Amino acid sequence: MILSNFLINFDLDMETLIKILDYSSDEIFVLDKNMKIIYVNDACKKHYGLNKEEVIGKSSLELVDKGYWYPSIFPDILERKEPIMIKQTTVLGAELLTSAIPILNEKKEVELVVTTARELQSYKMLKVKEKDSDQSKETEDPFASIITNNEKMKYVLKFAKKVAAANSTILILGESGTGKSVLAQYVHENSSRKNGPFLTINCAAIPAELMESELFGYTPGAFTNANRSGKKGLLDSVNGGTVFLDEIGDMPLPLQAKMLQVIQEKKFIPIGGNKEKKVDIRIIAATNKDLNEMVKNKTFREDLYYRLNVVDIKMLPLRERKEDISPLTYYFLYKFNRNYEMNKLISEDCLKWLTHYSWPGNVRQLENLIERLVITSDDVIGIDDLPEGIYNHSQLKIGKNAPTSLNEAIELAKKEMVLTSYKLNRSSRRVAKDLQISQTHAAKLIREYCQDLKED
């Protein structure tokens, strides 16, 4: 009744009220008695990397099961029927202080649950006692950087999980910075070897003259200045686990034959030795080079290439998974805020600018940029904090008719985004999905900016 009078007195309709709630930095959820989400504000995008449309109508238990946040507050609220406050961690690494309030009917049954959540960095002096110690969970997720909303990337992860169960050799292809090493760890963690060691060997980082002794070890007195007691090779130290050979295209040709023997026969002879050593290892290799072309040029062994390429997985460049730029940005923002004990925010305009940059250095470049911005920016990271190279090469750069003020730049950028999206999609529904806004908002922007196109 109070809310109704408020809306009437201030001439606020429901759409305006929802817009106000979306401006809240706090996350707001409303659930029914079956734990189905019937409302959430825009804060869900920065906490979980999901748009409202992807959350509303879902069961909260389904999202918990998929790891979007933990622990769940809802079983306790249904049982206790009283306000609860706990600490939660999201899939992107945000630490939240979450409050849940049950709304009861006349029979004292839960009809609705309203939750609000605020990032814990806002409570630096507040210590939250967790209800149960076994609810605590490591917040640094080594696989968070391949969290994705991109359908092709979801298929890559699904395929990687499937082949992880086998013991076959895998070749991961993709540009530098796409996350090939993270995918290799993902395969290891989903394999029967997950309790064994995982070792990354960067073939480009070890000098050619040292690589053989590093990989295979040597016997006492194998060569001048050799350690008197010999040396155990890296491959020998990973017995029962997984070896990730990064930048395999940089492995010297003489070593490639020896590596082929390891893959095929699971054995090798250390330098200076005459007795074979057996190893139980799985090989995952990765490269950003064209091994096919290297085979033609005789700079990579054909037999090793085909032995490595039993299963190949290609990591997508970041420019082909633009819907992941926003959640990845928030993931790295949370990470570096924790590392540097800061509480930096990022403006919506800056986030849009990043979304329309081409990212030649892929996820690694984005991570390095966010770390720099957390260190160098003021409280809110804005467009003017971006390095010149990224600012000048974003697709939102307007060109000849350069704006004379920030507001004009934002307006021109918004118009450019809507025009580009409408030319490609030609419907308000698809534009809404592309720009991550409501269909009502998309239709309004199309009417405002695309009249000439609609008349064609």
C-alpha positions in Angstrom: 0.0 0.0 0.0 2.8 2.4 0.9 4.6 1.5 -2.3 1.4 2.1 -4.4 0.9 5.5 -2.8 4.5 6.3 -3.5 4.2 5.4 -7.1 1.0 7.5 -7.4 2.3 10.6 -5.6 5.5 10.7 -7.7 3.9 9.5 -10.9 6.2 6.5 -11.2 5.1 3.6 -13.4 6.6 0.1 -13.0 9.0 0.6 -15.9 10.5 3.7 -14.1 10.7 1.8 -10.8 12.6 -1.1 -12.5 14.9 1.5 -14.1 15.6 3.0 -10.7 16.3 -0.5 -9.2 18.7 -1.2 -12.1 20.8 1.8 -11.1 21.4 0.3 -7.6 25.0 -1.0 -7.1 23.5 -3.6 -4.8 22.2 -6.8 -6.2 18.4 -7.3 -5.7 16.7 -10.7 -6.2 13.0 -11.7 -5.7 12.1 -15.4 -5.6 8.8 -17.2 -5.2 8.1 -20.0 -2.7 9.5 -22.6 -5.2 12.8 -20.7 -5.4 12.1 -19.5 -8.9 13.6 -16.1 -9.7 10.9 -13.6 -10.6 13.0 -10.4 -10.6 16.7 -9.4 -10.5 18.3 -6.1 -11.3 21.2 -5.3 -13.6 23.8 -6.0 -10.9 23.6 -9.7 -11.8 25.7 -8.9 -14.9 28.7 -7.8 -13.0 28.4 -10.5 -10.4 27.7 -13.5 -12.6 28.3 -12.4 -16.2 24.6 -13.0 -17.0 22.0 -10.7 -18.3 18.6 -10.3 -16.5 16.9 -12.2 -19.2 19.2 -15.2 -18.6 18.3 -15.3 -14.9 14.6 -14.4 -14.6 12.5 -17.5 -14.7 15.3 -19.9 -13.7 15.4 -21.9 -10.5 18.0 -20.5 -8.0 19.0 -24.1 -7.3 19.9 -24.6 -11.0 22.2 -21.6 -11.0 23.8 -22.8 -7.7 24.4 -26.2 -9.2 26.1 -24.6 -12.2 28.4 -22.8 -9.8 27.3 -19.2 -10.3 27.4 -18.6 -6.6 28.0 -20.5 -3.4 26.9 -21.3 -0.8 23.1 -21.1 -1.3 21.1 -19.0 1.2 17.7 -20.4 0.2 17.4 -23.8 1.9 18.0 -22.1 5.3 15.6 -19.2 4.7 12.8 -21.7 3.8 13.5 -23.7 7.0 14.1 -20.9 9.5 11.6 -18.3 8.0 13.6 -15.4 9.4 16.2 -12.9 7.9 19.6 -14.4 7.3 23.0 -12.9 6.3 25.9 -14.8 4.9 29.0 -14.4 2.8 28.9 -15.7 -0.8 31.4 -16.0 -3.6 30.3 -15.7 -7.3 31.6 -17.5 -10.4 33.5 -14.3 -11.4 35.2 -14.0 -8.0 33.1 -11.3 -6.4 32.7 -11.7 -2.6 29.2 -10.7 -1.5 27.6 -9.9 1.8 24.1 -11.3 1.1 20.9 -10.7 3.1 17.7 -12.6 2.6 14.3 -11.7 4.0 11.3 -14.0 3.8 7.9 -12.6 3.1 5.3 -14.8 4.9 1.5 -15.2 4.2 -1.2 -15.3 6.9 -0.4 -19.0 7.5 3.3 -18.2 8.2 4.4 -19.8 5.0 7.1 -18.3 2.8 5.5 -16.6 -0.2 8.5 -14.6 -1.5 12.1 -14.2 -0.6 13.9 -10.8 -1.2 17.7 -10.8 -1.2 20.1 -8.0 -1.4 23.9 -8.4 -1.9 26.8 -5.9 -1.8 30.4 -6.6 -2.6 32.3 -7.3 0.5 35.1 -4.9 -0.3 32.6 -2.2 0.7 32.8 -3.7 4.2 36.6 -3.7 4.8 36.2 -3.4 8.5 33.4 -5.9 8.8 34.1 -9.5 9.6 31.5 -12.0 8.5 31.4 -15.2 10.5 30.4 -18.1 8.2 27.7 -20.4 9.5 29.6 -23.6 8.8 33.3 -24.0 8.1 32.7 -26.6 5.4 30.8 -24.0 3.4 34.0 -22.1 2.8 35.5 -22.6 -0.7 38.6 -21.4 -2.5 37.7 -18.2 -4.2 40.5 -18.1 -6.7 39.1 -20.4 -9.5 42.0 -21.3 -11.9 39.4 -21.9 -14.6 37.4 -18.7 -14.2 39.1 -17.1 -17.2 37.4 -19.6 -19.5 33.9 -18.9 -18.1 31.9 -18.1 -21.1 28.5 -17.1 -22.4 29.6 -17.8 -26.0 27.9 -20.9 -27.5 31.0 -22.0 -29.5 33.2 -21.6 -26.5 30.7 -23.7 -24.4 31.0 -26.4 -27.0 34.8 -26.2 -26.7 34.6 -26.8 -22.9 32.1 -29.6 -23.3 34.3 -31.3 -25.9 37.4 -30.8 -23.7 35.6 -32.4 -20.8 34.6 -35.3 -22.9 38.1 -36.0 -24.3 39.6 -35.5 -20.8 38.2 -38.9 -19.8 40.4 -40.6 -22.3 44.2 -40.8 -22.1 44.8 -39.6 -25.6 47.3 -36.9 -26.6 45.7 -33.5 -27.2 46.8 -30.6 -29.4 45.4 -27.1 -28.4 45.5 -24.5 -31.1 44.9 -20.8 -30.9 46.4 -17.3 -30.8 48.6 -16.2 -28.0 46.7 -15.1 -24.9 43.6 -17.1 -25.6 44.0 -19.3 -22.6 45.5 -22.5 -24.0 47.3 -23.3 -20.7 44.1 -22.8 -18.7 42.3 -25.2 -21.0 45.1 -27.8 -20.5 44.6 -27.5 -16.8 40.9 -27.9 -17.3 41.5 -31.2 -19.2 43.8 -32.4 -16.4 41.3 -31.6 -13.7 38.6 -33.5 -15.5 40.7 -36.6 -16.1 41.6 -39.7 -14.1 45.0 -38.1 -13.5 43.6 -35.1 -11.6 45.2 -36.2 -8.3 48.6 -36.5 -10.1 51.0 -33.7 -10.9 50.4 -31.2 -13.7 53.5 -29.6 -15.2 53.8 -26.8 -17.8 56.9 -26.7 -20.0 57.3 -23.7 -22.2 59.4 -24.9 -25.1 60.1 -21.3 -26.2 61.4 -20.3 -22.8 64.1 -23.1 -22.5 67.3 -22.6 -24.5 67.7 -25.2 -27.1 71.0 -26.4 -25.8 69.5 -27.1 -22.3 66.1 -28.5 -23.3 67.2 -32.1 -23.7 68.8 -32.2 -20.2 65.9 -30.4 -18.7 63.3 -32.7 -20.2 65.0 -36.1 -20.0 67.7 -35.6 -17.3 71.2 -37.0 -17.4 73.4 -39.6 -15.7 76.5 -38.7 -13.5 79.4 -37.5 -15.7 77.3 -37.3 -18.8 79.1 -34.2 -20.0 81.5 -31.5 -18.9 80.3 -29.6 -15.8 77.4 -32.0 -15.3 76.2 -32.5 -11.8 78.2 -35.4 -10.2 75.0 -37.1 -9.0 73.2 -36.6 -12.3 69.9 -35.0 -12.7 66.3 -36.2 -12.8 64.4 -34.9 -15.9 61.2 -33.0 -15.8 59.2 -35.7 -17.5 60.4 -38.2 -14.9 59.1 -36.0 -12.1 55.5 -35.9 -13.5 55.0 -39.7 -13.4 51.3 -40.4 -13.2 50.3 -36.9 -14.2 50.0 -34.6 -17.2 52.7 -32.7 -19.1 51.6 -29.6 -20.9 54.1 -28.7 -23.7 53.4 -25.1 -24.5 54.7 -23.6 -27.7 55.5 -27.0 -29.1 56.4 -25.5 -32.4 59.6 -24.1 -30.9 60.9 -27.5 -29.9 64.2 -28.2 -31.7 64.1 -30.8 -34.4 66.7 -33.1 -32.8 64.5 -33.4 -29.7 61.3 -34.1 -31.6 62.3 -37.7 -32.4 62.9 -38.3 -28.7 59.6 -36.8 -27.7 57.8 -39.0 -30.3 59.3 -42.0 -28.5 57.9 -40.7 -25.2 54.4 -40.3 -26.6 54.4 -43.7 -28.4 56.3 -46.0 -26.1 56.2 -44.0 -22.8 59.9 -44.4 -22.4 63.2 -42.5 -23.0 66.9 -42.7 -22.3 68.5 -39.9 -20.2 71.6 -38.1 -21.6 74.7 -40.3 -21.1 72.6 -43.3 -20.1 72.1 -46.7 -21.7 69.0 -47.8 -19.8 65.5 -46.9 -20.7 63.2 -45.2 -18.2 59.5 -45.7 -18.3 57.1 -42.9 -17.6 53.3 -42.8 -17.2 52.4 -39.4 -18.5 49.7 -37.8 -20.6 50.9 -35.2 -23.1 48.9 -32.1 -24.0 50.6 -29.7 -26.4 49.8 -26.3 -27.6 50.9 -23.8 -30.3 50.0 -20.6 -32.0 52.0 -21.6 -35.1 50.8 -23.4 -38.2 52.3 -26.8 -37.7 50.9 -28.0 -41.1 53.0 -25.3 -42.8 56.0 -26.2 -40.6 55.7 -29.8 -41.6 55.8 -28.7 -45.3 58.9 -26.6 -44.6 60.6 -29.5 -42.8 60.9 -27.5 -39.5 58.5 -29.9 -37.7 58.4 -33.7 -37.9 55.4 -35.0 -39.7 55.2 -38.2 -37.6 55.2 -36.1 -34.3 52.6 -33.7 -35.7 50.2 -36.6 -36.4 51.0 -38.3 -33.1 50.2 -35.0 -31.2 47.1 -34.3 -33.2 45.1 -37.3 -32.1 42.5 -34.8 -30.8 42.8 -31.1 -31.6 40.9 -28.3 -29.8 40.9 -24.7 -31.0 40.6 -21.8 -28.5 38.6 -18.9 -29.9 40.2 -15.4 -30.0 38.5 -12.9 -27.7 37.2 -10.8 -30.6 35.0 -13.8 -31.6 33.5 -14.1 -28.1 32.6 -10.5 -27.4 29.8 -11.5 -25.0 32.6 -12.8 -22.6 34.5 -9.4 -22.4 32.1 -8.1 -19.8 32.2 -11.0 -17.4 36.0 -11.4 -17.9 36.5 -7.7 -17.1 34.6 -8.1 -13.8 36.5 -11.3 -13.0 39.8 -9.5 -13.4 38.5 -6.4 -11.6 37.5 -8.5 -8.5 40.9 -10.3 -8.7 43.1 -7.2 -8.7 40.9 -5.3 -6.3 41.6 -8.2 -3.8 45.3 -8.3 -4.7 45.9 -4.6 -4.2 43.3 -4.1 -1.4 41.3 -1.7 -3.5 37.7 -1.2 -4.4 37.7 0.2 -8.0 34.6 0.2 -10.1 34.3 0.4 -13.9 31.8 2.7 -15.7 29.3 1.3 -18.1 30.6 3.5 -20.9 34.1 2.2 -20.4 32.9 -1.4 -20.4 31.1 -0.8 -23.7 34.3 0.7 -25.1 36.2 -2.4 -24.1 33.6 -4.7 -25.6 34.1 -3.1 -29.0 37.9 -3.3 -29.0 39.5 -6.0 -31.2 41.9 -7.5 -28.4 44.8 -8.7 -30.5 46.4 -10.0 -27.3 43.2 -11.8 -26.3 42.4 -12.6 -22.7 45.9 -12.1 -21.5 45.9 -8.5 -22.8 42.5 -7.8 -21.1 43.9 -9.2 -17.8 47.0 -7.0 -18.0 44.9 -3.9 -18.9 42.5 -4.4 -15.9 45.5 -4.8 -13.6 47.0 -1.5 -14.9 43.6 0.3 -14.6 43.1 -0.9 -11.0 46.5 0.5 -10.1 46.4 3.8 -12.0 42.8 4.9 -12.1 40.7 6.9 -9.6 37.7 5.2 -7.8 35.7 4.7 -11.1 37.6 3.5 -14.2 36.4 5.6 -17.1 37.1 5.9 -20.9 39.7 8.6 -20.2 41.7 6.1 -18.1 42.2 3.8 -21.2 45.6 3.7 -22.8 45.8 5.6 -26.1 46.2 2.5 -28.2 43.0 0.9 -27.0 41.0 4.2 -27.0 42.1 5.0 -30.6 41.4 1.5 -31.9 38.1 0.7 -30.4 35.3 0.3 -33.0 33.4 3.0 -31.1 35.9 5.7 -32.2 33.9 8.2 -34.2 36.4 9.4 -36.8 36.1 12.8 -38.5 33.2 14.2 -36.6 35.0 13.9 -33.3 32.9 14.9 -30.3 33.8 17.9 -28.3 32.6 16.6 -24.9 32.4 13.3 -23.0 28.6 13.4 -23.1 28.6 13.9 -26.9 31.1 11.1 -27.3 28.9 8.8 -25.3 25.8 9.8 -27.3 27.7 9.2 -30.6 29.0 5.9 -29.4 25.6 4.8 -28.4 24.2 5.7 -31.8 27.0 4.0 -33.6 26.4 0.8 -31.6 22.6 0.8 -32.3 23.1 1.5 -36.0 25.7 -1.2 -36.4 23.6 -3.8 -34.5 20.4 -3.0 -36.4 22.1 -3.2 -39.8 23.3 -6.7 -38.8 20.2 -8.0 -37.0 17.2 -6.0 -38.4 15.0 -6.8 -35.4 14.5 -5.3 -31.9 14.7 -8.7 -30.3 18.1 -9.5 -31.8 19.4 -6.0 -31.2 18.4 -6.4 -27.6 20.3 -9.6 -27.3 23.3 -8.2 -29.1 23.5 -5.0 -27.0 22.4 -6.8 -23.7 19.4 -4.5 -23.1 15.7 -5.1 -22.9 13.7 -5.4 -26.1 11.6 -2.3 -25.1 14.8 -0.3 -24.8 16.1 -1.6 -28.1 12.9 -0.7 -29.9 13.1 2.8 -28.5 16.7 3.2 -29.6 15.9 1.9 -33.1 13.1 4.4 -33.4 15.5 7.2 -32.3 18.5 6.3 -34.4 17.5 4.1 -37.3 14.6 5.9 -39.0 16.6 6.2 -42.3 17.4 2.5 -42.4 13.8 1.6 -41.6 12.6 3.7 -44.5 14.9 2.0 -47.0 
